[in-house]
């Protein structure tokens, strides 16, 4: 019996996760990833990779929680395995602080992470310009390690990767039975999705091994995320900004905001600066359509538009994309319109 040929477009954390999910769950499929860029040159490689989430408008909370919990449980298992170091996944404790008390003081994912609680008055004294805070232990997933680790899993499951810029789905569909679009920002031109737009993020990597807890100023464009080899300082959220070069003024602003809250960072050695363009969208697109190709219909599964939450939702959305692929292989396509 001939194998079902599946192609995944995009090799960021969403594309890699989706390809691994399909390759491992459906051994009767051959899975190829086509992408213009692979690690360490994807947007995911720039991301700090902390598992936190802001509610996405227009999507039921239960569905978002399923995505987040699916990702959290998957990464937690890795963090408790012998492969944690190679995969770059570990538990991270810290704080989210707010200038004003939020309308919802307990986010919908609070029971998924560990030890979620409101910060005490004593703790808040460290941040006199902030009125509210939350403490939690969550996970951190460093894509510079995690993506190469996923590549190994994909290869072991029989998947292959090819560097190629996809520009024509009709042409691609002539060679594959199923197409999965995880092209992120590329969906703007690939499927003509005008809702997709860049959200420019700039970060600084510093050597500060004494910083052990993460700190995120919600609404203040400031975060400090300790990692395995460096601490990530951020950031920026510049909508519809396509610049990939480092902006020195942005770097200065990031450093000032972070040092104001954690003064010990003033003595930290700067290791590097990076820019990534997050795939922004009014909400995440995860759905299937059928592509009419000559005399047949090819299932096209979309999984993109994760904005700042790509790593936090990567495995959960990959599992749902897998379900859509599985259903497509067992359903008859709708009749083509005449």
C-alpha positions in Angstrom: 0.0 0.0 0.0 1.4 3.4 -1.1 2.1 5.8 1.8 0.1 9.0 2.2 2.3 11.9 1.3 2.0 14.9 3.7 3.8 18.2 3.4 4.2 20.7 6.2 5.1 24.3 5.2 7.2 26.1 7.8 9.9 25.0 10.2 9.3 27.2 13.2 8.1 25.6 16.5 4.5 25.3 15.1 5.6 23.6 11.9 8.2 21.3 13.5 5.7 20.3 16.2 3.0 19.6 13.7 5.2 17.5 11.5 6.5 15.4 14.4 2.9 14.9 15.7 1.8 13.6 12.3 4.9 11.5 11.6 4.8 9.7 14.9 1.0 9.2 15.1 0.5 8.2 11.5 3.3 5.8 10.4 1.5 5.2 7.1 2.3 8.8 6.1 5.5 10.2 4.9 6.0 13.7 6.2 8.2 16.3 4.5 8.8 19.8 5.8 9.5 22.5 3.3 10.8 25.8 4.6 12.8 28.8 3.5 14.5 28.9 7.0 15.4 26.3 9.6 16.8 26.6 13.1 18.7 28.7 14.2 17.2 31.2 11.7 13.5 31.0 12.5 11.4 33.5 14.6 11.0 30.8 17.2 14.8 30.8 17.8 14.6 34.4 18.9 11.7 33.8 21.3 12.4 33.5 25.0 10.0 30.5 25.2 8.3 31.0 28.5 4.9 29.2 28.8 2.5 32.0 29.6 -0.6 33.1 27.8 -2.9 36.0 27.2 -6.5 35.2 26.1 -6.9 35.3 22.4 -10.1 37.0 21.3 -12.7 35.2 19.2 -11.6 31.6 20.3 -13.5 29.7 23.0 -11.5 29.6 26.2 -11.9 25.9 26.5 -10.1 25.4 23.1 -7.3 27.7 24.2 -6.9 25.9 27.4 -6.7 22.6 25.6 -3.9 24.0 23.4 -2.0 25.4 26.4 -2.4 22.3 28.5 -1.5 20.0 25.7 1.7 21.9 25.2 2.4 22.2 29.0 1.9 18.5 29.6 4.1 17.5 26.6 7.0 19.8 27.6 6.6 18.9 31.3 7.2 15.2 30.4 10.4 16.3 28.5 11.6 18.4 31.4 11.3 15.4 33.7 13.2 13.1 31.3 16.9 12.5 30.6 16.5 14.5 27.4 15.6 17.8 29.1 19.0 19.4 28.7 19.4 18.5 25.0 15.8 19.6 24.4 16.3 22.9 26.3 13.1 22.4 28.4 13.0 23.2 32.2 10.8 24.5 35.0 11.0 28.3 35.6 9.6 30.2 38.6 8.9 33.9 38.7 6.4 36.8 38.6 4.1 38.8 36.4 3.5 42.3 37.6 0.9 44.9 36.7 0.7 48.7 37.0 -3.0 48.4 37.6 -5.1 45.6 39.0 -6.4 43.5 36.0 -10.1 42.8 35.6 -9.4 39.1 35.8 -6.9 38.3 38.5 -6.8 34.6 37.8 -6.2 33.7 34.1 -7.9 30.6 32.6 -4.6 28.7 32.5 -3.8 29.3 36.2 -4.5 25.7 37.3 -2.3 24.2 34.5 0.9 25.8 35.7 2.3 25.1 39.2 1.7 27.2 42.4 -0.2 30.0 40.8 -1.0 32.7 43.4 -1.4 36.4 43.9 1.8 38.0 45.2 1.8 39.3 48.8 2.1 42.9 49.8 5.6 42.1 51.1 6.6 40.8 47.6 5.1 43.8 45.9 7.3 46.2 47.9 10.1 45.3 45.5 8.0 47.0 42.8 6.6 50.2 44.2 5.3 51.4 40.8 3.1 48.3 40.4 -0.2 47.5 42.1 -0.7 43.8 41.5 1.4 40.7 40.8 1.1 36.9 40.3 3.6 34.2 41.1 3.9 30.9 39.3 6.2 28.1 38.2 5.8 27.4 34.5 8.0 25.9 31.8 10.7 27.4 29.5 11.4 26.0 26.1 14.5 27.2 24.3 14.1 26.7 20.6 17.8 26.9 19.8 18.0 23.5 21.5 14.4 22.3 21.1 14.0 22.7 17.3 17.2 20.6 16.5 15.9 18.1 19.0 12.5 18.0 17.2 14.3 17.6 13.9 15.9 14.4 15.3 12.5 13.1 16.4 11.1 13.8 12.9 14.0 12.1 11.2 13.6 9.0 13.4 9.9 8.9 12.5 10.9 8.9 8.8 10.3 12.5 8.1 12.4 14.7 5.9 13.3 18.4 5.7 14.0 20.4 2.6 15.0 24.1 2.2 12.5 25.5 -0.3 10.3 28.6 -0.5 6.7 27.6 -1.2 4.9 30.1 -3.4 2.2 28.0 -5.2 -0.1 25.6 -3.3 -1.7 24.4 -6.5 1.6 23.2 -7.8 2.5 21.7 -4.4 -0.7 19.8 -4.3 0.2 17.9 -7.5 2.9 16.1 -5.5 1.2 15.6 -2.1 -2.0 14.1 -0.6 -2.2 16.5 2.3 -0.9 20.0 2.8 -0.4 21.6 6.3 0.2 25.3 6.2 2.3 26.4 9.2 4.0 29.3 7.3 3.2 31.9 9.9 3.9 35.4 8.5 4.3 33.8 5.1 0.6 33.1 5.0 0.1 36.7 4.1 1.3 36.0 0.5 0.9 32.2 0.4 -2.8 32.1 1.0 -3.5 35.8 0.7 -4.5 36.3 4.4 -4.6 40.0 4.9 -5.2 39.6 8.7 -1.6 38.3 9.1 0.9 41.0 10.1 4.3 41.2 11.7 4.8 42.1 15.4 8.4 43.0 15.7 10.2 41.7 18.8 13.7 42.7 19.8 15.6 41.0 22.6 19.0 41.2 24.3 20.9 38.2 25.6 23.1 38.8 28.7 25.3 36.8 31.0 23.7 37.1 34.4 23.8 33.7 36.1 22.7 35.2 39.4 19.3 36.0 38.0 17.1 32.9 38.8 13.5 34.1 38.6 11.6 35.4 35.6 9.9 38.8 35.8 7.4 40.1 33.3 5.8 43.5 33.4 2.4 43.0 31.8 1.7 46.1 29.6 5.1 47.5 30.2 7.0 45.8 27.4 9.5 44.4 29.9 10.5 40.9 30.6 13.5 39.1 32.1 13.7 35.3 31.4 16.6 33.3 32.8 17.7 30.5 30.5 20.3 27.7 30.4 23.2 29.7 28.8 21.9 33.3 29.1 19.2 35.6 30.3 16.8 37.1 27.8 15.8 40.7 28.2 13.0 42.2 26.3 11.2 43.5 24.5 9.3 45.3 21.8 5.8 44.8 20.3 5.9 46.9 17.1 2.9 46.1 15.0 3.4 46.1 11.2 7.1 46.7 11.5 9.1 44.6 9.1 12.6 45.7 10.2 14.9 42.7 11.0 18.0 44.8 11.9 18.7 45.6 15.5 17.6 49.1 16.6 20.1 50.6 19.1 17.4 52.9 20.5 15.2 49.8 21.2 18.1 48.1 22.9 18.8 51.1 25.1 15.1 51.2 26.1 15.0 47.5 26.8 18.1 47.7 29.0 16.8 50.8 30.9 13.4 49.2 31.6 15.0 45.9 32.8 17.7 47.5 34.9 15.1 49.8 36.6 13.4 46.7 38.0 16.5 44.5 38.5 19.4 46.9 39.0 22.0 44.0 39.2 21.6 43.6 35.5 23.7 46.8 35.0 26.8 44.7 35.4 25.6 41.9 33.1 27.7 41.3 30.0 25.8 41.6 26.7 26.1 38.5 24.6 24.0 39.4 21.6 20.9 41.1 20.3 18.2 39.6 18.1 15.1 40.5 16.2 12.1 38.3 15.3 8.8 39.0 13.5 6.0 37.3 15.3 3.0 36.2 13.0 0.3 38.5 14.4 -3.4 37.9 13.5 -6.7 39.0 15.0 -6.9 35.3 16.2 -5.1 32.1 15.5 -6.2 30.2 12.4 -6.5 26.4 12.9 -8.9 24.9 10.4 -9.2 22.8 7.2 -10.3 23.5 3.7 -10.2 21.6 0.5 -8.0 22.7 -2.4 -9.4 21.9 -5.9 -6.5 20.6 -8.0 -7.6 19.5 -11.4 -9.9 16.5 -10.9 -9.3 16.0 -7.2 -9.5 17.8 -3.9 -6.6 18.0 -1.5 -7.1 18.7 2.2 -5.3 21.9 3.3 -4.9 22.3 7.1 -4.0 25.8 8.4 -2.2 26.2 11.7 -0.7 29.7 11.9 -1.1 33.2 13.4 0.1 32.3 17.0 1.5 35.9 17.5 3.5 35.9 20.8 2.2 32.5 21.9 3.8 30.1 19.4 5.8 28.1 21.9 3.1 28.2 24.5 0.5 26.7 22.1 2.8 24.8 19.7 2.1 21.2 20.8 -1.6 21.7 21.6 -2.3 23.2 18.2 -0.2 20.5 16.5 -2.4 17.8 18.1 -5.5 19.5 16.8 -3.9 19.9 13.3 -3.1 16.1 13.5 -6.8 15.4 14.2 -7.8 17.4 11.1 -5.3 15.5 9.0 -6.5 12.2 10.4 -10.2 13.1 9.7 -9.3 14.2 6.2 -7.9 10.8 5.4 -11.1 9.1 6.5 -13.6 11.5 5.0 -14.7 11.8 1.4 -14.1 15.4 0.2 -17.1 17.5 -0.6 -18.2 17.6 -4.2 -16.5 20.3 -6.2 -18.8 23.1 -7.1 -19.6 23.2 -10.8 
